[in-house]
Amino acid sequence: MRAEEILADYEIRKLGLNENVKQFDCGDEDINDFIVNDAPLYRKTLLAMTYILKHKDTNREMKIKTHD
């Protein structure tokens, strides 16, 4: 899938500075734990930036990616 196709259907945004993810399940317990418990702290301390990919029509969060 090309970037243009992704951006036509999805919105990409940074996890907000004071935003907390209440539920997340990607099938990997360690990643789930990081997203729910650690990602906000990493964002506040500038250790990593977490991005949320959300479908424009359904508002379903499809994937969360963290970069340091």
N, CA, C, O and CB atoms as a CASP TS submission, in Angstrom:
PFRMAT TS
TARGET T0000
AUTHOR 0000-0000-0000
METHOD Language model
MODEL 1
PARENT N/A
ATOM      1  N   MET     1       0.848  -1.172   0.000  1.00  0.00           N
ATOM      2  CA  MET     1       0.000   0.000   0.000  1.00  0.00           C
ATOM      3  C   MET     1       0.898   1.240   0.000  1.00  0.00           C
ATOM      4  O   MET     1       1.849   1.325   0.776  1.00  0.00           O
ATOM      5  CB  MET     1      -0.967  -0.005   1.226  1.00  0.00           C
ATOM      6  N   ARG     2       0.594   2.182  -0.859  1.00  0.00           N
ATOM      7  CA  ARG     2       1.392   3.403  -0.975  1.00  0.00           C
ATOM      8  C   ARG     2       0.937   4.444   0.043  1.00  0.00           C
ATOM      9  O   ARG     2      -0.177   4.377   0.562  1.00  0.00           O
ATOM     10  CB  ARG     2       1.297   3.976  -2.399  1.00  0.00           C
ATOM     11  N   ALA     3       1.810   5.401   0.319  1.00  0.00           N
ATOM     12  CA  ALA     3       1.516   6.441   1.306  1.00  0.00           C
ATOM     13  C   ALA     3       0.235   7.190   0.962  1.00  0.00           C
ATOM     14  O   ALA     3      -0.557   7.500   1.852  1.00  0.00           O
ATOM     15  CB  ALA     3       2.682   7.423   1.404  1.00  0.00           C
ATOM     16  N   GLU     4       0.022   7.483  -0.309  1.00  0.00           N
ATOM     17  CA  GLU     4      -1.179   8.214  -0.722  1.00  0.00           C
ATOM     18  C   GLU     4      -2.448   7.433  -0.386  1.00  0.00           C
ATOM     19  O   GLU     4      -3.455   8.016   0.016  1.00  0.00           O
ATOM     20  CB  GLU     4      -1.130   8.511  -2.226  1.00  0.00           C
ATOM     21  N   GLU     5      -2.392   6.122  -0.551  1.00  0.00           N
ATOM     22  CA  GLU     5      -3.545   5.273  -0.251  1.00  0.00           C
ATOM     23  C   GLU     5      -3.812   5.230   1.253  1.00  0.00           C
ATOM     24  O   GLU     5      -4.962   5.263   1.689  1.00  0.00           O
ATOM     25  CB  GLU     5      -3.321   3.851  -0.791  1.00  0.00           C
ATOM     26  N   ILE     6      -2.754   5.156   2.027  1.00  0.00           N
ATOM     27  CA  ILE     6      -2.905   5.139   3.487  1.00  0.00           C
ATOM     28  C   ILE     6      -3.499   6.455   3.966  1.00  0.00           C
ATOM     29  O   ILE     6      -4.446   6.461   4.752  1.00  0.00           O
ATOM     30  CB  ILE     6      -1.545   4.881   4.180  1.00  0.00           C
ATOM     31  N   LEU     7      -2.946   7.574   3.494  1.00  0.00           N
ATOM     32  CA  LEU     7      -3.411   8.883   3.944  1.00  0.00           C
ATOM     33  C   LEU     7      -4.827   9.198   3.474  1.00  0.00           C
ATOM     34  O   LEU     7      -5.500  10.038   4.071  1.00  0.00           O
ATOM     35  CB  LEU     7      -2.469   9.955   3.460  1.00  0.00           C
ATOM     36  N   ALA     8      -5.285   8.541   2.419  1.00  0.00           N
ATOM     37  CA  ALA     8      -6.660   8.742   1.962  1.00  0.00           C
ATOM     38  C   ALA     8      -7.657   8.166   2.964  1.00  0.00           C
ATOM     39  O   ALA     8      -8.763   8.689   3.101  1.00  0.00           O
ATOM     40  CB  ALA     8      -6.865   8.099   0.583  1.00  0.00           C
ATOM     41  N   ASP     9      -7.286   7.108   3.655  1.00  0.00           N
ATOM     42  CA  ASP     9      -8.201   6.424   4.568  1.00  0.00           C
ATOM     43  C   ASP     9      -7.869   6.586   6.048  1.00  0.00           C
ATOM     44  O   ASP     9      -8.722   6.350   6.904  1.00  0.00           O
ATOM     45  CB  ASP     9      -8.224   4.983   4.241  1.00  0.00           C
ATOM     46  N   TYR    10      -6.647   6.983   6.351  1.00  0.00           N
ATOM     47  CA  TYR    10      -6.205   7.031   7.746  1.00  0.00           C
ATOM     48  C   TYR    10      -5.644   8.392   8.120  1.00  0.00           C
ATOM     49  O   TYR    10      -5.131   9.127   7.277  1.00  0.00           O
ATOM     50  CB  TYR    10      -5.162   5.963   8.000  1.00  0.00           C
ATOM     51  N   GLU    11      -5.753   8.706   9.383  1.00  0.00           N
ATOM     52  CA  GLU    11      -5.177   9.911   9.967  1.00  0.00           C
ATOM     53  C   GLU    11      -4.026   9.462  10.863  1.00  0.00           C
ATOM     54  O   GLU    11      -4.167   8.504  11.624  1.00  0.00           O
ATOM     55  CB  GLU    11      -6.255  10.746  10.773  1.00  0.00           C
ATOM     56  N   ILE    12      -2.900  10.144  10.775  1.00  0.00           N
ATOM     57  CA  ILE    12      -1.746   9.833  11.626  1.00  0.00           C
ATOM     58  C   ILE    12      -1.541  11.015  12.556  1.00  0.00           C
ATOM     59  O   ILE    12      -1.482  12.165  12.120  1.00  0.00           O
ATOM     60  CB  ILE    12      -0.448   9.540  10.775  1.00  0.00           C
ATOM     61  N   ARG    13      -1.433  10.717  13.845  1.00  0.00           N
ATOM     62  CA  ARG    13      -1.207  11.794  14.810  1.00  0.00           C
ATOM     63  C   ARG    13      -0.307  11.310  15.935  1.00  0.00           C
ATOM     64  O   ARG    13      -0.168  10.110  16.169  1.00  0.00           O
ATOM     65  CB  ARG    13      -2.545  12.309  15.379  1.00  0.00           C
ATOM     66  N   LYS    14       0.295  12.256  16.618  1.00  0.00           N
ATOM     67  CA  LYS    14       1.129  11.933  17.773  1.00  0.00           C
ATOM     68  C   LYS    14       0.237  11.690  18.982  1.00  0.00           C
ATOM     69  O   LYS    14      -0.816  12.311  19.126  1.00  0.00           O
ATOM     70  CB  LYS    14       2.149  13.070  18.061  1.00  0.00           C
ATOM     71  N   LEU    15       0.665  10.792  19.839  1.00  0.00           N
ATOM     72  CA  LEU    15      -0.004  10.611  21.123  1.00  0.00           C
ATOM     73  C   LEU    15       0.119  11.923  21.879  1.00  0.00           C
ATOM     74  O   LEU    15       1.220  12.454  22.025  1.00  0.00           O
ATOM     75  CB  LEU    15       0.610   9.412  21.941  1.00  0.00           C
ATOM     76  N   GLY    16      -0.997  12.449  22.360  1.00  0.00           N
ATOM     77  CA  GLY    16      -1.001  13.733  23.049  1.00  0.00           C
ATOM     78  C   GLY    16      -0.167  13.719  24.320  1.00  0.00           C
ATOM     79  O   GLY    16       0.026  12.676  24.945  1.00  0.00           O
ATOM     80  N   LEU    17       0.320  14.891  24.689  1.00  0.00           N
ATOM     81  CA  LEU    17       1.198  15.012  25.852  1.00  0.00           C
ATOM     82  C   LEU    17       0.543  14.472  27.123  1.00  0.00           C
ATOM     83  O   LEU    17       1.207  13.820  27.928  1.00  0.00           O
ATOM     84  CB  LEU    17       1.594  16.467  26.056  1.00  0.00           C
ATOM     85  N   ASN    18      -0.730  14.733  27.307  1.00  0.00           N
ATOM     86  CA  ASN    18      -1.436  14.258  28.503  1.00  0.00           C
ATOM     87  C   ASN    18      -2.442  13.155  28.189  1.00  0.00           C
ATOM     88  O   ASN    18      -3.303  12.838  29.010  1.00  0.00           O
ATOM     89  CB  ASN    18      -2.149  15.415  29.177  1.00  0.00           C
ATOM     90  N   GLU    19      -2.331  12.579  27.008  1.00  0.00           N
ATOM     91  CA  GLU    19      -3.258  11.528  26.587  1.00  0.00           C
ATOM     92  C   GLU    19      -2.816  10.173  27.127  1.00  0.00           C
ATOM     93  O   GLU    19      -1.642   9.811  27.048  1.00  0.00           O
ATOM     94  CB  GLU    19      -3.361  11.480  25.052  1.00  0.00           C
ATOM     95  N   ASN    20      -3.752   9.445  27.666  1.00  0.00           N
ATOM     96  CA  ASN    20      -3.485   8.096  28.147  1.00  0.00           C
ATOM     97  C   ASN    20      -4.311   7.108  27.344  1.00  0.00           C
ATOM     98  O   ASN    20      -5.492   7.342  27.085  1.00  0.00           O
ATOM     99  CB  ASN    20      -3.794   7.971  29.659  1.00  0.00           C
ATOM    100  N   VAL    21      -3.698   6.016  26.956  1.00  0.00           N
ATOM    101  CA  VAL    21      -4.390   4.956  26.232  1.00  0.00           C
ATOM    102  C   VAL    21      -4.969   4.007  27.272  1.00  0.00           C
ATOM    103  O   VAL    21      -4.228   3.389  28.036  1.00  0.00           O
ATOM    104  CB  VAL    21      -3.426   4.203  25.234  1.00  0.00           C
ATOM    105  N   LYS    22      -6.278   3.893  27.301  1.00  0.00           N
ATOM    106  CA  LYS    22      -6.939   3.050  28.302  1.00  0.00           C
ATOM    107  C   LYS    22      -6.947   1.583  27.894  1.00  0.00           C
ATOM    108  O   LYS    22      -6.769   0.699  28.732  1.00  0.00           O
ATOM    109  CB  LYS    22      -8.366   3.526  28.528  1.00  0.00           C
ATOM    110  N   GLN    23      -7.156   1.326  26.603  1.00  0.00           N
ATOM    111  CA  GLN    23      -7.216  -0.048  26.106  1.00  0.00           C
ATOM    112  C   GLN    23      -6.388  -0.149  24.839  1.00  0.00           C
ATOM    113  O   GLN    23      -6.429   0.732  23.980  1.00  0.00           O
ATOM    114  CB  GLN    23      -8.684  -0.490  25.843  1.00  0.00           C
ATOM    115  N   PHE    24      -5.644  -1.225  24.739  1.00  0.00           N
ATOM    116  CA  PHE    24      -4.872  -1.501  23.529  1.00  0.00           C
ATOM    117  C   PHE    24      -4.513  -2.968  23.548  1.00  0.00           C
ATOM    118  O   PHE    24      -4.038  -3.484  24.560  1.00  0.00           O
ATOM    119  CB  PHE    24      -3.591  -0.602  23.434  1.00  0.00           C
ATOM    120  N   ASP    25      -4.736  -3.640  22.437  1.00  0.00           N
ATOM    121  CA  ASP    25      -4.374  -5.054  22.360  1.00  0.00           C
ATOM    122  C   ASP    25      -3.943  -5.384  20.942  1.00  0.00           C
ATOM    123  O   ASP    25      -4.762  -5.447  20.025  1.00  0.00           O
ATOM    124  CB  ASP    25      -5.553  -5.959  22.797  1.00  0.00           C
ATOM    125  N   CYS    26      -2.643  -5.594  20.780  1.00  0.00           N
ATOM    126  CA  CYS    26      -2.096  -5.961  19.471  1.00  0.00           C
ATOM    127  C   CYS    26      -1.718  -7.433  19.433  1.00  0.00           C
ATOM    128  O   CYS    26      -1.200  -7.925  18.431  1.00  0.00           O
ATOM    129  CB  CYS    26      -0.875  -5.098  19.137  1.00  0.00           C
ATOM    130  N   GLY    27      -1.985  -8.138  20.542  1.00  0.00           N
ATOM    131  CA  GLY    27      -1.640  -9.548  20.599  1.00  0.00           C
ATOM    132  C   GLY    27      -0.292  -9.819  21.246  1.00  0.00           C
ATOM    133  O   GLY    27       0.078 -10.976  21.447  1.00  0.00           O
ATOM    134  N   ASP    28       0.445  -8.769  21.572  1.00  0.00           N
ATOM    135  CA  ASP    28       1.752  -8.909  22.223  1.00  0.00           C
ATOM    136  C   ASP    28       1.664  -8.230  23.582  1.00  0.00           C
ATOM    137  O   ASP    28       1.540  -7.008  23.661  1.00  0.00           O
ATOM    138  CB  ASP    28       2.911  -8.286  21.347  1.00  0.00           C
ATOM    139  N   GLU    29       1.725  -9.011  24.645  1.00  0.00           N
ATOM    140  CA  GLU    29       1.533  -8.492  26.000  1.00  0.00           C
ATOM    141  C   GLU    29       2.535  -7.395  26.369  1.00  0.00           C
ATOM    142  O   GLU    29       2.167  -6.420  27.023  1.00  0.00           O
ATOM    143  CB  GLU    29       1.637  -9.622  26.997  1.00  0.00           C
ATOM    144  N   ASP    30       3.787  -7.545  25.959  1.00  0.00           N
ATOM    145  CA  ASP    30       4.805  -6.533  26.270  1.00  0.00           C
ATOM    146  C   ASP    30       4.503  -5.203  25.583  1.00  0.00           C
ATOM    147  O   ASP    30       4.642  -4.141  26.190  1.00  0.00           O
ATOM    148  CB  ASP    30       6.192  -7.030  25.850  1.00  0.00           C
ATOM    149  N   ILE    31       4.090  -5.262  24.321  1.00  0.00           N
ATOM    150  CA  ILE    31       3.758  -4.027  23.599  1.00  0.00           C
ATOM    151  C   ILE    31       2.497  -3.403  24.181  1.00  0.00           C
ATOM    152  O   ILE    31       2.432  -2.186  24.357  1.00  0.00           O
ATOM    153  CB  ILE    31       3.569  -4.305  22.088  1.00  0.00           C
ATOM    154  N   ASN    32       1.500  -4.223  24.479  1.00  0.00           N
ATOM    155  CA  ASN    32       0.282  -3.705  25.104  1.00  0.00           C
ATOM    156  C   ASN    32       0.614  -2.964  26.392  1.00  0.00           C
ATOM    157  O   ASN    32       0.114  -1.863  26.625  1.00  0.00           O
ATOM    158  CB  ASN    32      -0.708  -4.848  25.389  1.00  0.00           C
ATOM    159  N   ASP    33       1.456  -3.565  27.229  1.00  0.00           N
ATOM    160  CA  ASP    33       1.848  -2.952  28.497  1.00  0.00           C
ATOM    161  C   ASP    33       2.580  -1.634  28.265  1.00  0.00           C
ATOM    162  O   ASP    33       2.329  -0.652  28.964  1.00  0.00           O
ATOM    163  CB  ASP    33       2.732  -3.911  29.303  1.00  0.00           C
ATOM    164  N   PHE    34       3.476  -1.609  27.293  1.00  0.00           N
ATOM    165  CA  PHE    34       4.212  -0.374  27.005  1.00  0.00           C
ATOM    166  C   PHE    34       3.258   0.740  26.577  1.00  0.00           C
ATOM    167  O   PHE    34       3.337   1.855  27.092  1.00  0.00           O
ATOM    168  CB  PHE    34       5.267  -0.618  25.909  1.00  0.00           C
ATOM    169  N   ILE    35       2.367   0.446  25.648  1.00  0.00           N
ATOM    170  CA  ILE    35       1.460   1.474  25.128  1.00  0.00           C
ATOM    171  C   ILE    35       0.559   2.017  26.230  1.00  0.00           C
ATOM    172  O   ILE    35       0.363   3.228  26.327  1.00  0.00           O
ATOM    173  CB  ILE    35       0.609   0.911  23.984  1.00  0.00           C
ATOM    174  N   VAL    36       0.014   1.146  27.051  1.00  0.00           N
ATOM    175  CA  VAL    36      -0.920   1.572  28.094  1.00  0.00           C
ATOM    176  C   VAL    36      -0.199   2.243  29.260  1.00  0.00           C
ATOM    177  O   VAL    36      -0.689   3.241  29.790  1.00  0.00           O
ATOM    178  CB  VAL    36      -1.720   0.379  28.601  1.00  0.00           C
ATOM    179  N   ASN    37       0.958   1.714  29.668  1.00  0.00           N
ATOM    180  CA  ASN    37       1.598   2.187  30.897  1.00  0.00           C
ATOM    181  C   ASN    37       2.822   3.072  30.701  1.00  0.00           C
ATOM    182  O   ASN    37       3.070   3.953  31.525  1.00  0.00           O
ATOM    183  CB  ASN    37       1.987   1.027  31.708  1.00  0.00           C
ATOM    184  N   ASP    38       3.585   2.869  29.652  1.00  0.00           N
ATOM    185  CA  ASP    38       4.860   3.570  29.524  1.00  0.00           C
ATOM    186  C   ASP    38       4.897   4.664  28.461  1.00  0.00           C
ATOM    187  O   ASP    38       5.630   5.641  28.615  1.00  0.00           O
ATOM    188  CB  ASP    38       5.917   2.589  29.229  1.00  0.00           C
ATOM    189  N   ALA    39       4.124   4.520  27.389  1.00  0.00           N
ATOM    190  CA  ALA    39       4.194   5.482  26.285  1.00  0.00           C
ATOM    191  C   ALA    39       3.962   6.925  26.738  1.00  0.00           C
ATOM    192  O   ALA    39       4.690   7.814  26.295  1.00  0.00           O
ATOM    193  CB  ALA    39       3.178   5.117  25.224  1.00  0.00           C
ATOM    194  N   PRO    40       2.969   7.196  27.609  1.00  0.00           N
ATOM    195  CA  PRO    40       2.781   8.584  28.043  1.00  0.00           C
ATOM    196  C   PRO    40       4.005   9.143  28.781  1.00  0.00           C
ATOM    197  O   PRO    40       4.360  10.305  28.581  1.00  0.00           O
ATOM    198  CB  PRO    40       1.556   8.679  28.942  1.00  0.00           C
ATOM    199  N   LEU    41       4.644   8.348  29.616  1.00  0.00           N
ATOM    200  CA  LEU    41       5.842   8.792  30.331  1.00  0.00           C
ATOM    201  C   LEU    41       6.990   9.040  29.358  1.00  0.00           C
ATOM    202  O   LEU    41       7.701  10.038  29.480  1.00  0.00           O
ATOM    203  CB  LEU    41       6.258   7.753  31.388  1.00  0.00           C
ATOM    204  N   TYR    42       7.175   8.148  28.403  1.00  0.00           N
ATOM    205  CA  TYR    42       8.224   8.325  27.396  1.00  0.00           C
ATOM    206  C   TYR    42       7.990   9.606  26.605  1.00  0.00           C
ATOM    207  O   TYR    42       8.944  10.310  26.274  1.00  0.00           O
ATOM    208  CB  TYR    42       8.276   7.112  26.443  1.00  0.00           C
ATOM    209  N   ARG    43       6.740   9.916  26.302  1.00  0.00           N
ATOM    210  CA  ARG    43       6.393  11.141  25.570  1.00  0.00           C
ATOM    211  C   ARG    43       6.741  12.364  26.405  1.00  0.00           C
ATOM    212  O   ARG    43       7.365  13.301  25.907  1.00  0.00           O
ATOM    213  CB  ARG    43       4.889  11.154  25.199  1.00  0.00           C
ATOM    214  N   LYS    44       6.340  12.361  27.675  1.00  0.00           N
ATOM    215  CA  LYS    44       6.573  13.516  28.548  1.00  0.00           C
ATOM    216  C   LYS    44       8.048  13.774  28.771  1.00  0.00           C
ATOM    217  O   LYS    44       8.460  14.926  28.903  1.00  0.00           O
ATOM    218  CB  LYS    44       5.889  13.312  29.881  1.00  0.00           C
ATOM    219  N   THR    45       8.855  12.717  28.817  1.00  0.00           N
ATOM    220  CA  THR    45      10.292  12.873  29.068  1.00  0.00           C
ATOM    221  C   THR    45      11.107  12.918  27.778  1.00  0.00           C
ATOM    222  O   THR    45      12.338  12.920  27.816  1.00  0.00           O
ATOM    223  CB  THR    45      10.791  11.739  29.945  1.00  0.00           C
ATOM    224  N   LEU    46      10.420  12.953  26.640  1.00  0.00           N
ATOM    225  CA  LEU    46      11.053  13.050  25.315  1.00  0.00           C
ATOM    226  C   LEU    46      11.958  11.868  24.986  1.00  0.00           C
ATOM    227  O   LEU    46      12.909  12.014  24.217  1.00  0.00           O
ATOM    228  CB  LEU    46      11.855  14.321  25.227  1.00  0.00           C
ATOM    229  N   LEU    47      11.675  10.703  25.557  1.00  0.00           N
ATOM    230  CA  LEU    47      12.443   9.497  25.240  1.00  0.00           C
ATOM    231  C   LEU    47      11.970   8.854  23.947  1.00  0.00           C
ATOM    232  O   LEU    47      12.762   8.251  23.223  1.00  0.00           O
ATOM    233  CB  LEU    47      12.344   8.494  26.380  1.00  0.00           C
ATOM    234  N   ALA    48      10.675   8.982  23.654  1.00  0.00           N
ATOM    235  CA  ALA    48      10.122   8.378  22.438  1.00  0.00           C
ATOM    236  C   ALA    48       8.824   9.086  22.077  1.00  0.00           C
ATOM    237  O   ALA    48       8.157   9.665  22.934  1.00  0.00           O
ATOM    238  CB  ALA    48       9.880   6.849  22.628  1.00  0.00           C
ATOM    239  N   MET    49       8.481   9.031  20.804  1.00  0.00           N
ATOM    240  CA  MET    49       7.230   9.605  20.321  1.00  0.00           C
ATOM    241  C   MET    49       6.359   8.466  19.803  1.00  0.00           C
ATOM    242  O   MET    49       6.808   7.652  18.997  1.00  0.00           O
ATOM    243  CB  MET    49       7.484  10.678  19.205  1.00  0.00           C
ATOM    244  N   THR    50       5.127   8.413  20.263  1.00  0.00           N
ATOM    245  CA  THR    50       4.193   7.377  19.842  1.00  0.00           C
ATOM    246  C   THR    50       3.192   7.985  18.863  1.00  0.00           C
ATOM    247  O   THR    50       2.624   9.047  19.116  1.00  0.00           O
ATOM    248  CB  THR    50       3.465   6.746  21.066  1.00  0.00           C
ATOM    249  N   TYR    51       2.988   7.299  17.749  1.00  0.00           N
ATOM    250  CA  TYR    51       2.062   7.756  16.710  1.00  0.00           C
ATOM    251  C   TYR    51       0.874   6.813  16.631  1.00  0.00           C
ATOM    252  O   TYR    51       1.018   5.596  16.749  1.00  0.00           O
ATOM    253  CB  TYR    51       2.771   7.849  15.336  1.00  0.00           C
ATOM    254  N   ILE    52      -0.294   7.390  16.432  1.00  0.00           N
ATOM    255  CA  ILE    52      -1.530   6.637  16.332  1.00  0.00           C
ATOM    256  C   ILE    52      -2.043   6.738  14.902  1.00  0.00           C
ATOM    257  O   ILE    52      -2.128   7.829  14.337  1.00  0.00           O
ATOM    258  CB  ILE    52      -2.588   7.155  17.347  1.00  0.00           C
ATOM    259  N   LEU    53      -2.380   5.602  14.330  1.00  0.00           N
ATOM    260  CA  LEU    53      -2.960   5.527  12.994  1.00  0.00           C
ATOM    261  C   LEU    53      -4.437   5.207  13.178  1.00  0.00           C
ATOM    262  O   LEU    53      -4.787   4.137  13.676  1.00  0.00           O
ATOM    263  CB  LEU    53      -2.234   4.447  12.092  1.00  0.00           C
ATOM    264  N   LYS    54      -5.308   6.137  12.774  1.00  0.00           N
ATOM    265  CA  LYS    54      -6.740   5.986  13.017  1.00  0.00           C
ATOM    266  C   LYS    54      -7.500   6.053  11.695  1.00  0.00           C
ATOM    267  O   LYS    54      -7.261   6.944  10.879  1.00  0.00           O
ATOM    268  CB  LYS    54      -7.249   7.075  13.992  1.00  0.00           C
ATOM    269  N   HIS    55      -8.417   5.108  11.487  1.00  0.00           N
ATOM    270  CA  HIS    55      -9.234   5.093  10.277  1.00  0.00           C
ATOM    271  C   HIS    55     -10.171   6.301  10.293  1.00  0.00           C
ATOM    272  O   HIS    55     -10.842   6.548  11.295  1.00  0.00           O
ATOM    273  CB  HIS    55     -10.044   3.763  10.165  1.00  0.00           C
ATOM    274  N   LYS    56     -10.224   7.054   9.193  1.00  0.00           N
ATOM    275  CA  LYS    56     -11.012   8.286   9.135  1.00  0.00           C
ATOM    276  C   LYS    56     -12.512   8.049   9.258  1.00  0.00           C
ATOM    277  O   LYS    56     -13.212   8.871   9.849  1.00  0.00           O
ATOM    278  CB  LYS    56     -10.729   9.008   7.850  1.00  0.00           C
ATOM    279  N   ASP    57     -13.017   6.958   8.720  1.00  0.00           N
ATOM    280  CA  ASP    57     -14.460   6.708   8.747  1.00  0.00           C
ATOM    281  C   ASP    57     -14.937   6.081  10.047  1.00  0.00           C
ATOM    282  O   ASP    57     -16.002   6.438  10.550  1.00  0.00           O
ATOM    283  CB  ASP    57     -14.842   5.819   7.600  1.00  0.00           C
ATOM    284  N   THR    58     -14.170   5.159  10.596  1.00  0.00           N
ATOM    285  CA  THR    58     -14.619   4.424  11.780  1.00  0.00           C
ATOM    286  C   THR    58     -14.012   4.942  13.076  1.00  0.00           C
ATOM    287  O   THR    58     -14.481   4.594  14.160  1.00  0.00           O
ATOM    288  CB  THR    58     -14.288   2.969  11.627  1.00  0.00           C
ATOM    289  N   ASN    59     -12.969   5.775  12.977  1.00  0.00           N
ATOM    290  CA  ASN    59     -12.213   6.262  14.139  1.00  0.00           C
ATOM    291  C   ASN    59     -11.545   5.135  14.910  1.00  0.00           C
ATOM    292  O   ASN    59     -11.096   5.330  16.040  1.00  0.00           O
ATOM    293  CB  ASN    59     -13.128   7.034  15.069  1.00  0.00           C
ATOM    294  N   ARG    60     -11.478   3.971  14.310  1.00  0.00           N
ATOM    295  CA  ARG    60     -10.809   2.835  14.954  1.00  0.00           C
ATOM    296  C   ARG    60      -9.302   3.032  14.869  1.00  0.00           C
ATOM    297  O   ARG    60      -8.756   3.276  13.793  1.00  0.00           O
ATOM    298  CB  ARG    60     -11.226   1.485  14.292  1.00  0.00           C
ATOM    299  N   GLU    61      -8.637   2.922  16.015  1.00  0.00           N
ATOM    300  CA  GLU    61      -7.187   3.016  16.042  1.00  0.00           C
ATOM    301  C   GLU    61      -6.625   1.716  15.515  1.00  0.00           C
ATOM    302  O   GLU    61      -6.845   0.652  16.094  1.00  0.00           O
ATOM    303  CB  GLU    61      -6.659   3.318  17.473  1.00  0.00           C
ATOM    304  N   MET    62      -5.901   1.805  14.419  1.00  0.00           N
ATOM    305  CA  MET    62      -5.437   0.613  13.731  1.00  0.00           C
ATOM    306  C   MET    62      -4.061   0.157  14.189  1.00  0.00           C
ATOM    307  O   MET    62      -3.779  -1.040  14.218  1.00  0.00           O
ATOM    308  CB  MET    62      -5.417   0.858  12.259  1.00  0.00           C
ATOM    309  N   LYS    63      -3.209   1.101  14.545  1.00  0.00           N
ATOM    310  CA  LYS    63      -1.848   0.728  14.916  1.00  0.00           C
ATOM    311  C   LYS    63      -1.236   1.887  15.680  1.00  0.00           C
ATOM    312  O   LYS    63      -1.517   3.054  15.406  1.00  0.00           O
ATOM    313  CB  LYS    63      -0.988   0.362  13.662  1.00  0.00           C
ATOM    314  N   ILE    64      -0.410   1.548  16.626  1.00  0.00           N
ATOM    315  CA  ILE    64       0.321   2.571  17.356  1.00  0.00           C
ATOM    316  C   ILE    64       1.791   2.239  17.225  1.00  0.00           C
ATOM    317  O   ILE    64       2.198   1.101  17.455  1.00  0.00           O
ATOM    318  CB  ILE    64      -0.122   2.651  18.858  1.00  0.00           C
ATOM    319  N   LYS    65       2.580   3.214  16.862  1.00  0.00           N
ATOM    320  CA  LYS    65       4.006   3.003  16.603  1.00  0.00           C
ATOM    321  C   LYS    65       4.803   3.989  17.439  1.00  0.00           C
ATOM    322  O   LYS    65       4.454   5.167  17.520  1.00  0.00           O
ATOM    323  CB  LYS    65       4.340   3.163  15.087  1.00  0.00           C
ATOM    324  N   THR    66       5.874   3.509  18.060  1.00  0.00           N
ATOM    325  CA  THR    66       6.731   4.363  18.871  1.00  0.00           C
ATOM    326  C   THR    66       8.114   4.436  18.259  1.00  0.00           C
ATOM    327  O   THR    66       8.694   3.425  17.863  1.00  0.00           O
ATOM    328  CB  THR    66       6.809   3.848  20.315  1.00  0.00           C
ATOM    329  N   HIS    67       8.632   5.654  18.190  1.00  0.00           N
ATOM    330  CA  HIS    67       9.997   5.878  17.702  1.00  0.00           C
ATOM    331  C   HIS    67      10.771   6.645  18.755  1.00  0.00           C
ATOM    332  O   HIS    67      10.240   7.551  19.397  1.00  0.00           O
ATOM    333  CB  HIS    67       9.999   6.648  16.347  1.00  0.00           C
ATOM    334  N   ASP    68      12.036   6.273  18.927  1.00  0.00           N
ATOM    335  CA  ASP    68      12.884   7.043  19.842  1.00  0.00           C
ATOM    336  C   ASP    68      13.903   7.814  19.055  1.00  0.00           C
ATOM    337  O   ASP    68      14.719   8.530  19.635  1.00  0.00           O
ATOM    338  CB  ASP    68      13.579   6.131  20.864  1.00  0.00           C
TER
END
